[in-house]
């Protein structure tokens, strides 16, 4: 398993300041952790959001989806 900070490639922010992390399980599943909660999951290029969250977490989810969906 690898954990790294979500970069802000498509968002207007310079970074997410350590509040969003990508968890790569190395079995094809990638998860987004915003603050301390898993909020999105990607399997086989398909992103699933695990609920509705704050405006900031929604920004993290949009960035995750743009980077990891096929």
N, C-alpha and C positions, 0 to 999 in steps of 0.2 A: 504494500500500500504506500502511495506517495501523497503527501499533502503539500500544497503550495498556494500562494496568494493569487486570487483572481486579478488579472491585469485589466486595465480599462482601455481596451483597444477601440471600441466603438462608442463609448460614453464620453461626454464632454469633460468629465472630471479627469484630473491627472492620474489619480489612483483611488482605490477604495479604502486606503489607510488601514489595512490589516483587518477590516471588518468582514471580508468575504474570502472564503478559501475553497479550493477545489480538492476533492478527495478522489484520487484515482485508485480504484480497488484492483487494477491490473487484470481483471477478469472480464472486461468489457463494460463495467458499470462505473460511471463517474457521477459524483454527487457534488452539489453546491451547499456549502455551509455558510449561512449568513448569521453573523454574531455567533450564537451557540446552537443554532437549529439547522437541521437539514431541510432545505426548502425546495430543492429541485433535484431531479435524477435524470441521467441520460443513459440509455441502453440502446445499442445498435443504431446510433445516430438520431434517436427519437427522444426529445426532452419532455419530461413530465413535471409540472409544477405541483407541489404538494400542499397547496392552499394559497390563500390570499394574505398578503402581509403588508407591512408599512411601505411608504413611498420609497424609502432607501432600499429596503430588501427587494422591492419590485425592480429597482434599477439593477441590482445584482442579478436577479433572475433574467432580465432582458439581455444583459451582457453575456451571461452564461449560455443562454439559448443561441445567441448570434455566433458565439465561438464554437459551440459543440454540436449543434444540430446539423444533420446532413442535408 
